[in-house]
Each structure stands twice: as C-alpha cells, then as structure tokens.
C-alpha cells in the first residue's frame, strides 16, 4: 500500500498516541471516515484529516497534547479538532462509540507501524455501510462512489455482515447489490 508521505506521517503519529493510550490502560481510538477510506483504497481516495472514535476523549486529548498536537485558534479556525504543527493535518474525535454502537469493533483492522505502534481502523464493511448511509440520506451523493471504490478494492469482505450493516445504515433501502455499477 502506497500512501502519501504526509498521510503516513499522520498515521505514525496516531500510532504513537494509540500506544500511549494502551499503556495507560485505555482502548486506543479507531480511525473512521476519510482516513479509513484512504487506507483501504491505498491512497486512491485521499483525505485531509483523521476522524476518530474514542471512548475516552479526555485521555486521548491529554496524550495528543504531550505529542505536540494543538487546538487551532483564531478567526476562521475550527476549534473541535487538533493539529500537529509539523503534519498540517487535522485530528478530531467525532464519536465516543463506533458508529453509534452498530459497528462490531472486533471486526476493526489493526495496522502495524513498526516502532510507531499500531493503528486501529474501522472495518471496511462498516465504512462501506457508513458511506452508503450518507448516500441514502441524500446529504452526500459522492459517497456512493467511495463505497463502490472500497467494495472493488477490498478483498475478503464479510458480505453477510456488510449486507446487514448497509441495511441498518440505509433503513433497508440499499444493499450489497447496489455497490456495482450495474445496480
């Protein structure tokens, strides 16, 4: 998998933060959203930030500060997330429970980063279902193409699980069959 150097540096920073979370006896954050899409598409779809799900945002943010992350401030700056001055990418906790508790955390993928630890990433089936849900809501029509790209690029998907998750996210309106161009 060939990722942009800046994105890979962000992943490595997240790996170091995650290692410290584990050392503190806390579950590390799970990478969700566009960052997960970038990983699973091998960089074919890129993102500008890292969205995280973490049950202990207070612990995570204290660790992030020790690793040099700061909250942007000033006019026109979003203050919900964090940036690392050397990375120039945003990191934000978007949920304390993975996809409102609908996602099976045991299906999340763990990526080894050598000396930088590991990064836990939402399961591809769940990020596909999430994208399908956003598409079905009408708020993000481009998410169908992201879901289709993920489906085409990810191998070994649990189709039964993904069918159930897509149905949950779309109110039963869509399913795995909608992930192909022929649908």
Secondary structure, DSSP 4 states (H G I P E B T S, - for coil): ----HHHHHHHHHHHHHHHHHHHTT-PPPEEEHHHHHHHHTTTSS--SEEEEE-S-HHHHHHHHHHTTEE---STT---SSEEETTT--EEEEEESSGGGGTS-GGG-EEEE-GGG-EEEE--HHHHHHHHHHHHHHTS-TTHHHHHHHHHHH--S--HHHHHHHHHHHHTTS--GGGGSTT-
